[in-house]
Amino acid sequence: MADSLGNAIIRLLKRRPFYGYLLIGLHRALSESPHPVGVTICAGTPTLTVNADLFADFTAEEQEALLEHVIKHLLHLHMARRKERNRHDWDLACDLAINPTIEGLPAEAVQPKRFLLKPGLAAEEYYCLLVDPFDTGSLRGAGKGGTDQDSGGEAGYGEPEQRHARETDSPDEAESLDDHRIWEEADSTPLKLAEELVRGMVRDAWKQADGQVPAELRQLVQGLLAPPAIPWRMVLRQFVATAGRVGHQSSWQRENRRFAHITPGSRRRHRLNLLIGVDVSDSTDAPEIREAFARELLQIVRGRDAQLTVLYANSRIQRLDAFRGQPIVVESYHGGGFTDLRPVFDHARQMQTRPAAIIYLTDGIGPAPESMELPTLWVLTKEGERPVPWGVELRLDV
């Protein structure tokens, strides 16, 4: 994975830096999928999966196009917007929405003209053209298609005798180049939290690329940069709720969304185990900041079987408090010295029961790990700086 993927990212950094910096911010995982690449949001973490052998089989131009393809899926939050839709048709609609804007894709990449559809539509518009409103099959299956010439004069994919169909022209048979099966992992991340996560990634990549954004993404990126962040309390609540789902196991099977009354799901609940890091620098020592933070955490975990470990740290861990079934107090603590964000993450890796997630209250100024496998929420002060591209950013404005 290091050679073919790394070289492709380096080429993008030189040729299209915005895409390259976005890719650098993704967690990477090897895959044995029959698809060369895939991207999803897993437990609040944007993740790029790569089948190194398959990816290496493509030309350099095709590799860059495939990476651009998955980045556009992420920017449009396609995996988080699927929800109750027919999965095959939604996956195909998302590909049709972005593929015409990408040069160098492999010849087998689906394009709107293959189904006699016009380019330039949004995924939702293609989905309405593809899905059969009377299809009562499984959401995992394919839609059946079947629209004739529409009233506006634009051709749908029509009946077989109208379009001289071949098997490859059927939407039912169309497949994605990238792995969409992993999109199911995004179901555990609320859409608003996913939006904030992608917004933070875009903000970082935009700065690193000196504001250079591909023309076809300019409007989308401006929209992600312009809106104010959603309220910090909502981000915190959604992040903790997402972390609470990590580690849950099905005792029978996942609930069928369409036929929930027939096949109800059942899950065993696990204790919510969170690690709270508190930077002891002066910037986070304001009582109103720590009280608001602790008060909101208390409201979120109240009534749940929760274990919270609070670490006070500067260049090393100064103090450790554990809370379970009792009020949470984030106290004032003067540690002195310089700030190093790494000891909290080192402690997390060494915990006998690893936390579901890490929440770090800090100004972000200090060295941090290059990567972290645990979902992380950076709770930054108003003037703080995000220390690394990974993790979810929350701006604590109280």
C-alpha positions in Angstrom: 0.0 0.0 0.0 2.9 2.4 0.8 4.3 2.4 -2.7 1.4 2.6 -5.1 -0.9 4.7 -2.8 1.8 6.9 -1.4 3.2 7.7 -4.9 -0.3 8.5 -6.1 -0.9 10.9 -3.2 2.5 12.6 -3.8 1.5 13.1 -7.5 -1.7 14.7 -6.4 0.0 16.9 -3.9 2.1 18.3 -6.8 -0.6 18.5 -9.4 -3.8 19.0 -7.3 -2.7 19.8 -3.8 -6.2 20.2 -2.3 -7.0 16.5 -3.0 -3.6 15.5 -1.8 -4.0 17.2 1.6 -7.5 15.8 2.0 -6.1 12.3 1.4 -3.3 12.8 4.0 -6.0 13.5 6.6 -7.7 10.2 6.1 -7.1 7.1 8.3 -5.9 4.3 6.0 -6.6 0.6 6.2 -5.7 -2.4 4.1 -8.6 -4.2 2.5 -9.3 -7.5 0.8 -12.3 -6.1 -1.0 -12.8 -6.8 -4.7 -12.6 -3.0 -5.1 -9.3 -1.1 -5.3 -10.3 1.7 -2.9 -13.1 2.8 -0.7 -13.9 5.6 1.7 -16.3 5.8 4.6 -16.8 7.5 8.0 -16.3 4.8 10.7 -17.1 5.8 14.3 -16.5 9.5 13.5 -13.2 8.8 11.6 -12.9 9.3 7.8 -11.2 6.1 6.6 -9.6 5.2 3.2 -9.5 1.5 2.5 -7.1 0.1 -0.2 -6.6 -3.3 -1.8 -3.0 -2.6 -2.6 -2.7 -5.4 -5.3 -5.8 -4.2 -7.2 -4.9 -0.5 -6.9 -1.4 -1.2 -8.3 -2.9 -2.7 -11.4 -4.3 0.6 -12.6 -2.3 3.2 -14.5 -1.0 6.3 -12.6 -3.7 8.4 -14.2 -6.4 6.0 -13.2 -5.1 5.8 -9.6 -5.3 9.5 -9.2 -8.8 9.5 -10.7 -9.9 6.8 -8.3 -8.6 8.8 -5.3 -10.4 11.9 -6.6 -13.5 9.8 -6.9 -13.6 8.7 -3.3 -12.7 12.2 -2.0 -15.7 13.6 -3.9 -17.9 10.9 -2.3 -16.6 12.1 1.1 -17.0 15.8 0.4 -20.6 15.2 -0.7 -21.2 13.0 2.3 -22.7 10.4 0.0 -22.2 7.5 2.6 -23.9 9.5 5.3 -26.9 10.5 3.2 -27.9 7.0 2.0 -30.0 6.2 5.1 -33.3 4.6 4.1 -32.8 4.6 0.3 -32.4 1.6 -1.9 -28.7 1.0 -1.5 -27.8 -0.2 -5.1 -29.6 2.7 -6.7 -28.2 5.3 -4.3 -24.7 4.0 -4.8 -25.1 4.2 -8.6 -26.7 7.7 -8.4 -23.7 9.0 -6.4 -21.3 7.7 -9.0 -23.3 9.2 -11.8 -23.3 12.6 -10.0 -19.5 12.8 -9.7 -17.9 10.7 -12.5 -18.5 13.2 -15.3 -16.3 15.7 -13.4 -13.3 13.4 -13.1 -10.8 12.9 -15.9 -8.8 9.7 -16.4 -11.3 7.2 -14.8 -11.1 3.6 -16.0 -13.3 2.8 -19.0 -15.7 0.7 -16.9 -16.6 3.7 -14.7 -20.4 4.4 -15.0 -21.4 7.6 -16.8 -24.9 9.1 -17.2 -24.8 8.6 -21.0 -24.6 4.9 -20.5 -28.2 5.0 -19.3 -29.3 7.9 -21.6 -29.3 10.3 -18.7 -28.0 13.9 -18.9 -24.9 14.8 -16.9 -24.8 17.5 -14.2 -27.6 16.2 -11.9 -27.3 15.8 -8.1 -27.3 12.3 -6.6 -30.9 12.7 -5.4 -32.0 13.5 -8.9 -30.3 10.5 -10.4 -31.8 8.4 -7.7 -35.3 9.5 -8.5 -34.7 8.5 -12.1 -33.2 5.1 -11.2 -35.4 3.8 -8.4 -38.6 2.0 -9.0 -41.2 3.5 -6.6 -43.1 0.2 -6.6 -40.0 -1.9 -5.7 -40.7 -3.6 -2.3 -37.6 -5.7 -2.3 -34.7 -5.5 0.1 -32.9 -2.2 0.5 -29.7 -4.1 -0.3 -31.0 -5.1 -3.7 -31.0 -3.2 -7.0 -33.8 -1.0 -8.2 -35.5 -2.1 -11.3 -35.5 1.2 -13.2 -37.9 1.7 -16.0 -38.7 5.3 -17.0 -39.7 6.3 -20.5 -39.1 9.7 -22.2 -39.9 12.3 -19.6 -42.3 15.2 -20.1 -39.4 17.7 -20.4 -38.0 15.9 -23.5 -35.0 14.4 -21.8 -34.5 10.7 -22.3 -34.7 8.3 -19.4 -33.3 4.8 -19.9 -36.7 3.7 -21.2 -37.9 0.3 -22.3 -35.5 -2.2 -23.9 -36.9 -1.9 -27.4 -36.6 1.9 -27.2 -32.9 2.0 -26.3 -31.5 -1.1 -28.0 -30.4 -2.5 -24.6 -27.3 -4.5 -23.9 -26.8 -6.1 -20.6 -24.2 -3.4 -19.6 -26.9 -0.8 -20.1 -29.1 -2.1 -17.3 -28.7 -0.1 -14.0 -29.4 -3.4 -12.2 -26.1 -4.7 -13.5 -24.0 -1.6 -13.0 -21.3 -1.7 -10.3 -19.1 0.9 -8.6 -15.4 1.0 -9.1 -14.9 1.7 -5.4 -16.1 -0.1 -2.3 -19.6 1.1 -1.3 -20.2 -1.8 1.1 -18.2 -0.1 3.8 -20.7 2.9 3.6 -22.8 0.9 6.1 -20.2 1.9 8.7 -21.2 5.5 8.3 -24.6 4.8 9.7 -23.2 5.1 13.3 -22.2 8.7 12.6 -25.0 11.4 12.7 -25.1 13.5 9.6 -24.5 16.8 11.4 -21.4 15.3 13.0 -20.2 14.0 9.7 -20.8 17.5 8.2 -18.7 19.1 10.9 -15.9 16.5 10.5 -15.7 17.1 6.7 -15.9 20.9 7.3 -12.8 20.7 9.5 -10.9 18.6 6.9 -11.8 21.0 4.1 -10.7 24.0 6.3 -7.3 22.3 6.9 -6.7 21.3 3.3 -7.7 24.7 2.0 -5.1 26.4 4.3 -2.4 23.9 3.4 -3.1 24.3 -0.3 -2.9 28.1 0.0 -6.6 28.4 -1.1 -6.0 26.5 -4.4 -9.3 24.6 -5.0 -10.2 22.8 -8.2 -12.8 24.8 -10.2 -15.5 22.0 -10.0 -15.3 22.0 -6.2 -15.1 25.8 -5.6 -18.8 26.3 -4.8 -18.9 23.2 -2.6 -15.8 24.2 -0.7 -17.0 27.8 -0.2 -20.2 26.4 1.2 -18.3 24.3 3.7 -16.0 27.2 4.7 -18.7 29.8 5.0 -21.4 28.4 7.3 -20.8 28.8 11.1 -20.1 25.6 13.1 -23.1 23.9 14.6 -23.5 24.5 18.3 -20.7 22.9 20.3 -23.1 21.1 22.6 -24.7 19.3 19.7 -21.3 18.2 18.4 -20.3 16.9 21.8 -23.6 15.0 22.2 -23.4 13.4 18.8 -19.8 12.5 19.2 -20.5 10.8 22.6 -23.5 9.1 21.1 -21.4 7.7 18.3 -18.7 6.5 20.7 -21.4 4.8 22.7 -22.2 2.6 19.7 -18.7 1.4 19.3 -18.3 -2.1 20.7 -22.0 -2.9 20.6 -22.7 -6.4 19.2 -25.8 -7.9 17.7 -27.2 -10.7 19.8 -29.3 -11.9 16.8 -29.1 -9.7 13.7 -29.3 -6.1 12.7 -32.8 -4.7 12.5 -34.3 -4.8 9.0 -35.2 -1.1 8.4 -38.1 -1.8 6.0 -39.6 -4.7 7.8 -38.8 -3.7 11.4 -42.0 -5.2 12.7 -41.1 -8.6 11.3 -37.3 -8.9 12.1 -36.6 -6.8 15.2 -32.9 -6.4 16.1 -31.5 -6.9 19.5 -28.2 -5.6 20.9 -26.2 -6.1 24.1 -25.3 -2.8 25.7 -21.7 -2.1 26.9 -20.4 0.4 29.3 -19.5 3.7 27.7 -15.8 4.2 28.4 -14.4 7.6 27.6 -11.0 9.2 28.2 -11.1 12.9 28.9 -7.8 14.8 28.4 -7.5 18.3 30.0 -4.7 20.6 28.9 -3.4 22.3 32.1 -2.1 25.4 30.2 -3.5 28.8 31.2 -5.7 28.9 28.0 -8.0 26.2 29.3 -7.8 27.1 33.0 -10.8 29.5 32.9 -13.5 28.3 35.3 -16.4 29.1 32.8 -14.7 26.9 30.1 -14.2 23.9 32.4 -17.5 24.2 34.2 -19.5 24.4 30.9 -17.5 21.4 29.5 -18.0 19.3 32.6 -21.7 20.2 32.9 -22.5 19.2 29.4 -20.6 15.9 29.8 -22.6 15.2 32.9 -25.9 15.8 31.1 -24.8 13.5 28.3 -23.7 10.5 30.4 -26.4 10.8 33.1 -28.4 7.7 33.4 -25.9 5.6 31.4 -23.5 3.0 32.5 -20.4 5.2 31.9 -16.8 5.2 33.0 -14.9 8.5 32.5 -11.2 8.8 33.0 -9.9 12.4 33.3 -6.3 13.1 32.7 -4.7 16.4 33.5 -1.5 16.8 31.4 1.1 19.2 30.1 4.3 17.6 29.0 3.3 14.6 31.0 0.3 13.3 32.9 0.0 15.3 36.2 -3.1 13.7 37.6 -5.8 11.1 37.0 -9.4 11.0 38.1 -12.0 8.3 37.5 -15.7 8.9 37.5 -18.5 6.4 37.4 -22.1 7.1 38.5 -21.0 10.4 40.2 -20.9 14.1 39.2 -18.1 15.0 36.9 -15.8 17.8 38.0 -13.1 19.2 35.7 -11.1 21.1 38.2 -8.6 24.0 37.9 -5.1 22.6 37.9 -1.8 24.5 37.3 0.8 22.2 35.8 3.3 24.7 34.4 5.9 23.7 31.8 5.3 23.3 28.0 2.4 21.4 26.5 2.8 18.0 24.8 -0.4 16.4 23.7 1.0 12.9 23.1 1.1 11.5 26.7 -2.8 11.3 26.8 -2.8 9.2 23.7 0.0 7.0 24.9 -2.0 6.4 28.1 -5.1 5.5 26.0 -3.2 2.8 24.1 -1.9 1.3 27.4 -5.3 1.2 29.2 -6.4 -2.4 29.9 -9.9 -1.6 28.7 -9.3 0.7 25.8 -11.7 3.7 25.7 -14.3 4.0 23.0 -13.1 7.5 22.3 -10.9 10.4 23.5 -12.2 13.9 24.2 -9.4 16.4 24.6 -10.0 19.9 26.1 -7.0 22.0 24.9 -5.8 25.0 23.0 -4.1 22.6 20.5 -0.7 24.1 20.8 1.8 21.4 21.2 3.1 18.2 19.5 0.5 15.5 18.8 0.7 11.9 17.4 0.8 11.6 13.6 -2.2 9.3 13.7 -4.6 7.8 16.2 -6.8 4.7 15.8 -9.3 5.8 18.4 -12.1 8.3 17.6 -10.9 11.7 18.9 -12.8 14.9 19.6 -10.6 18.0 19.9 -12.4 20.5 22.2 -10.6 23.6 21.3 -10.7 27.0 23.1 -11.9 30.0 21.1 -8.5 31.0 20.0 -7.1 27.5 19.9 -5.5 25.7 16.9 -6.2 22.2 15.6 -2.9 20.4 16.1 -3.4 17.6 13.5 -5.7 16.9 10.5 -7.3 13.8 12.1 -10.1 13.9 14.7 -13.2 15.9 14.9 -12.9 19.6 15.8 -15.2 21.3 18.3 -14.8 25.0 19.0 -15.8 25.7 22.6 -17.2 29.3 22.6 -18.6 30.1 26.1 
